[in-house]
Each structure stands twice: as C-alpha cells, then as structure tokens.
Amino acid sequence: MMRDKLEQLAQKLEGTLYTDDTMRTLYATDASAYREMPLAVAIPQHIDDLKTLIRFARENKTSLIPRTAGTSLAGQVVGNGIITDVSRNFTKILELNKEEGWVRVQPGVIRDELNMFLKPHGFYFGPETSTANRAMIGGMVGNNSCGSNSVVYGSTREHLLEVKALLSNGEEVVFGSMDAETFHQKCEGPDTLETAIYKQIRTSLSNHTFQDEIRREFPKKSIPRRNTGYAVDMLLDTNPFTAGTEDFNFCKLIAGSEGTLAFLTEIKLHIDPLPPKETGLLCIHFNTIDESLRANILVMKYKPSASELIDHYILECTKDNIEQRKNRFFVQGDPGAILVVEFCRNTREEITEITGKLEATLRAAGLGYHFPLLFGEDTKKIWGLRKAGLGLLSNLPGDEKAVPVIEDTAVAVEDLPDFIRDFNDILHQYNLHAVHYAHAGSGEIHLRPIINLKTEEGNHLFRKIAEEIATLVKKYHGSLSGEHGDGRLRGEFIKQMVGSKNYELLRQIKYTWDPENIFNPHKIVDTPSMNSMLRYEPGQKAPDIKTIFHFPDQTMLQHAEQCNGSGDCRKTQLSGGTMCPSYMATRNEKDTTRARANILREFLTHSTKENRFDHKEIYEVLDLCLACKGCKSECPSNVDMAKLKMEFLQHYYDANGVPLRARMIGNYSKLSALAAIAPGMYNAVINNSFTGGIIRKFSGFAAKRSLPGLHTTTLRKWYKEKWPLEKQGAAAGQRKVYLFCDEFTNYNDTPIGIKTVALLHRLGYDVQMIEHPESARAYMSKGLLRQAREYAEKNVRIFSDVINENVPLLGIEPSAILSFRDEYPDLVREELRATAKTLAKHVFLVDEFLAAEAEKGHISADQFTDTPQHIKLHGHCQQKALSSALHSKKMLSLPKNYTVEVIPSGCCGMAGSFGYETEHYDLSMQIGEMVLFPAVRNAAAGTLIAAPGTSCRHQVKDGTGVKALHPVEILYNSLK
C-alpha cells in the first residue's frame, strides 16, 4: 500500500524520489553512531516539491528528515521517514547587500564556497566548522554550528537574521527581527499556524514561573556554546520579555532546532568584514592535558581568535596518515598536548609582539616547553592537522573506536581544568581513556572514549558513560551540547539538563509548530534510548572473509568501517584535492567514498550468501570509483577505496565470471606484445574509422575516445640494441640505478623511456634495465588480483636481490612504479611481505629521485638551459596520493629560468581504462572539464603542459587537442 503511494508521490515531484534499498541504505547513516533505514530518499527540485512532500507526510502519517551534507554527529539526519536531501538543488547564493552587511542563500550552499563568493567583496561568514569545505548553511543553522573561531565570531545563531520557511501545514512564512509592537500584532493575527506559534511563545515566556525555571536550570550564560534543547533561554532575553534587550527573533529558536520545527528554504545571514590579513599560530607544547588547560585560562586573557587543543592520541594518529604526516613538521618530541593559539592582526610584527608577551607569561607560570610561531602557508597545514582530528580517530585498527557519545560538552573556560579532571576520573572507573581535542578557548573539548560498540559490554558502556557525564555537566551548569546538537544521542538527557518543567515547555513548542510530528521526529524531544538504532548491533558476529589483499591489523570489513561518515569526500573541486572525482562531477551521494564504504559495510555484515560480495548493489555503487587513490591520503580515516574495489571485483567475478572487457584490459601487456609484432598495422587498424569503430564496439570502448597507439619499437628492444651504441662516456664510478620498464612506457611511450635513460645518463647515472615482468597495474585495476599477485611476487623477488639503499629502482609511469610502494606489500603472500616492504623503501618515481638528488647538490642548474620557459603541471592521482606532485615541480624548476605552475586539478578523469569505457566516457570528460581542461586551454602561448601519467596525457589530448609532455621530456630537452 505504502509502496503504491510512494510511486504516486514520485510522479508528482519534479525532483527524484528513491525507494530502492540501495539508496535507502546509503542514507541510513550520517557521521554519528546511528543507523535507521528511511522510508525513501527525496531530492526535491524546488519549493513546490517540498510542499508536495509536506502534504504527503501529513496525509500518510510519516515524516521528513531535512538533510544537506549529512555530517551530523548526533544522528540528526537519521530516521525512518523520507530523507529530504536539499544539497543538490538548493545551492544558490540569492542576494548580497554590502551596505547592510548580509547575504541571502539557499540551505545547500557550502560554507567555504560562500566565503569564496564573499571574499572579492571584502566580506566573510565567520562560523567555521571543521567540515567547512562541505558543510552547508542549512545544516549549520540546524545544528547552530560554530568552530575554532567562535571566541570572535560566535555561532551561526549570532549571524542568523531571517529565514523563509515552510511550516508543517505547508504555510510559507518569514521569521526575522521585530519590535514589541510587531510581535504582539503577530500574536493577534489571523487563525493560522504562524499565529498559533507566536501566541504559544508569548504565553509561555510571559509566565514568571517559566522565566524563573529557565534562568535557574539552563546552562550558565557565560558559556558561549549552549545548544541544549530549544534556545528558549535566549528568546527570554529579548524584548518584550526582558526590558532593555534586543528585539524578538524566532531565528534564535530555529538555530539549533535540527529541522524539527520548520523546513528552511532561504537563509539571511549577517556577514563581517574580512579578518586582518596576517594570521599567526603559536603552537604551545605541553607535557600533559591538565597543564594545557590551566595555560588556556591565561591564553584567553590575550584575546586570541582561537585556542584549539590537540592531544597526544591525535598526534599519534597523524604519524600513520599520509596527508597529515606532512603537517607534523612543527612538533617537537612527543607532547601530551598542544594548544594552537591564533592571533589575527594587520602585521606580523604585531603578532610577534603579543605572542612574545603570552610566551613570557606562560613560561613565568611554568607552563609549556616549546613555543613555535608559524605564519603563511604553514598555518594551513596546522589547521589541516587539527581539522583532520575527527577522521583520524577512525584509524584505530580493530573494532574499538573513539566514539561520539559525550564529545560535545561545554563548560565555562575557568571550569574546564576541573571539569576535565573529573571527567577523566569517571572514565578511569570504567578502565577507559578518552581522546581530547578542539575548542579550549570556548570551554568545549571534544572528548571521545574508546569503546567497542559491537559488544554488549560496549553498548552498556556507551549509555553508562553518557549518563555519568550528563550528571557531571549539570554539576558545572554546563551544556551537554556545545555545537554538535542533541539529535538521537543527547535528546533523552535534555530533561535532566533543563528540568522537567522546561522540558515540557520544549515539547509544547515542538507540537505547536509541528502538531503532526512530521519534521524530523524523535530529535530534541521524545527521543528514544540513546543506545538503540546504532550502526553496530551489540553481539553481532564478525564474518570470516578470506581476502587476497592483506589488511594490516584488521579485516577488510573493519577497513570499510573506518569510514565514520565525516563526508570529506563530498568536497567539490573548488576546495581542491583529488577525492572524490565522481562526486565532484555528479554531486550524488551514491558517488561518494562514504557511500561505497557504507554499502560494503552493509552487505559484508548482513549478507546471507556464502560469497558476501555477490551483490549487484555493491557493484553499482562502486562502479564510478575511479580508483584514483585520493581517499587513501585525503580521507582522514585513510579509507583506501581503490583497494577495497579491487578486492570486491575479484570476489564478484568469482561468482559471476570475468567480463570480456575486463579480461582484455587486464591482459593489456600480453595483447600489446602481440600487436607490437606489427605496430604500424595495429596503428592503422585502430585509427581507421571503420575498423577502429568495430574494435571499440566489440571491446566496449567509447566511440569518441581515441585509442593509444604503439611506438615503432619497444623500450626494451631499444635499450638492448640501440642504447649500447648511443651512450657516450664510461659509466665507471657513476651511481647505479635500475629503471623499471613498465608496460605502458615499453609499448606506447617508448620515446619518453628513451629520454629518461638518456637524461639519467647525461646527469651521471649508470642506468640498468633487467628482465622483469609487467607491473600488473592493469590486472589490479580490473580486480584480477590472483593474476596480479603472481607478477607482483616475481617483481619483488627479482628486484629485492639488486635494490637497496644505495641502488634505487626508478620508474616513469606513476601507476606502475608506485605499485611497489602501495599494493605490492599487501598483495604478496605472507612470506614475501617483509621483503616487499623493505624493497618499497628504495623505489621512486624518476621525478622524486631527481628532485632529491638536486637537493643533495648532485644536480645543478648549470647543467640546463637558462632560456625562460613557463610550464603548467598536472600531477598524477597516485603520485599525489602516495608521493607528491611537488617533486615534479622541483625537478622541472632545475633550469634557472623555468617557472612551474601546478594546476589545482584533481583526477583528470581518465583513470587508466575508466575513461575509455563507453558507459564512463561522458563522466570522464565531465571530470576533465571541471579544472584541468580549462587550465590547459587558457594557458598562454608557448606554455608547456606537463603530466607524468600516460592516461593523463591521453586525456588532455582528447579533451583539448594539446599534447602534454612527461616532465622527463621537458627536462631532457632543457639540457645544455
């Protein structure tokens, strides 16, 4: 019956309604510990769609759960109604008023992208969450979000001027500031739901008993972060209820209401002038957390713009994260805690002066042992490390995780040291310890005890700790939620936090606004038990899944479970980085790394099949993963989706057979060897429109895609037959290096291989190239892991005998040579694993090697031309994930007048065979058009385009008609 009604609803919407199990599963979780299957998922196109959904929910006794980025930490966007995702279509910046200092937006506008829009106009929206590059304004209003700079800019509530909204009966309303006379007129208006809402709040807040209860029971006013229940304490402090205060505005109540009162369609925000141009971070090292919190009280007297805590657990996690390891450069020793204290001023001299005074104060008090002061690009690295804290906590191998349960408590800053001591005393009673990080400057430390929620004991602890800490927070007159909201996690403790009478007032507000309970029910009031509907069922059995890849210290399922839903994979190309190219192009939740981890977790946990991978649903969600490896470095949880996809495909093929195209691509090297017998004939066939068209159709390759041609000879043949004759000068005394002859350079890009050998020789290196098998990159990319393993093990055995710290192995094609560092150590069998890991330490991209040699002084600018040349560089995805495009930049900058500009592109869109495949071609080109293609087309005349990856160069040629060069070619051509 309901299915029929949903089908009828879908016909009435101009947007999309999903009722399939896959999409419902992907929206069953957020970034919290909760999971509940929704009835459906709606992607509304416009306001009329929202009205239709509201009417449907009311008539069919179901609910709507508003959702933007889905990064909430307390289960706010989890529910059994219709998830209503406005992140795709409600994304417009509608109006900017520079004279009055406000901007009007739709709820799906991303916070960082709003500031990108505002910056040229000299304005800035202050509240900054750690998720700011994907968090949307609607969600920030719902949670009353703030962030590290809240000591200056406050929370979203302080900036919320006006909203347009739909009430639970479909009425369109505007809530904004009004004087007492206008407020009373609203209360005496026509018989509408809007009038009833105003009447109810006037009656309640005019009641002296309620006034006394609110002032006695709600958190201290000195705590800036107060998100407990509905903000009636702040409404009480407005005119007409309290004399001499600001005008009444329901926006104070709506901020932090978690979508339970109305559905917002437009949001008007106060904006500030841009902050001072200079920012400095004083990164104060302490031996203990207690020492840092006592120091924080003194820090706040100097009025910094932020004071953020990072504890030793997070600092330890950064050691194992590829991206964050680079951001540890300022850490001295192993501190128990670091306070990152930010000052913004007009000059660096002003910052140096005030931080000098602060350091002197702390040293006089015996607090802190190291005080590095950082400016410029270094500050971005520090904030990157701090913001990665949430995701890094998911890196703990195994089932024990740092769980969000009491992570959002806020107390007065002066109470913080005593509160944290009491907090840790409680945890010690249960043999637990917590991770401490975040907003020391505003009295809120994110505290996460490490618990295994898959056990009965862990589930019990989850609840017991919540109860104990709620009592402790009440003792300090604090707020159980400072910025993450109540949701499913804290809702049932609100009565304890604000008292029974105030809780009933909150219920009156909810059911006056929403009599049918259709807006995000069971959040804030009437919330079910906080340890029910969890992502993990207590006592659930862990399936025994045999895998080809080794997953260090964990199982494949546990690796997928590292994804905590923080949604870093939802950032767009405007924020930079590689992850996740398919989402950047489609803006579909289904195409995020998070969705792929969710679908794997669901089926690997709950499947009843002997082969748990044998599900078409998994295949469909993983299909648009380009295996770019962006998530391996950029996801703070280090979820390696490319590795998970490869493993999945092998087992899926075991059940369903290997498709012809996958088999052809996997055997790329063998087929190329056959074609190389007559390369001219092969090239003529693929370039002929008729025969080439037949090949594309037969192979499943896109008709519009050019196919890679073969060179007239192979690199191996040239090296064996021609190189001995061409090289000049004795090699004696030169440093020996081995060159890995990958299958792509060998057959397709032979001239690049030739120039690599010649360049290395000219620079003084003895280049050896021995017999070895292919890299197996093509096999791995199609999930043919058993075949790939055989080649990987052969390569490890061959090169481990000749490669060491003095004799490196170099490679040209990033995807091939970096296999030694990435996949091989986990792909080979156990007896070879240690050997593979040792070998990996001495394997380098030729770009890396030459950049390092230049830094050592072994290569100098004098060996190259001094003719000016500008170069635009596009880094290869795996290079960026496992190494750095900066090595190519450094190498290309060796000629003294060469300037190198790194294109801020993510994945080019080709991704090996992905962009060749018929069904993926359009998406491939769409990804290229986001950043890369325009950057190439807009390059000034004479600019060279550099790209280390063979697929990248092919994509640039197909997308722009420009021939990109390997960096080695450019450097070789620059030799004197």
Disulfide bonds with the S-S distance in Angstrom:
none
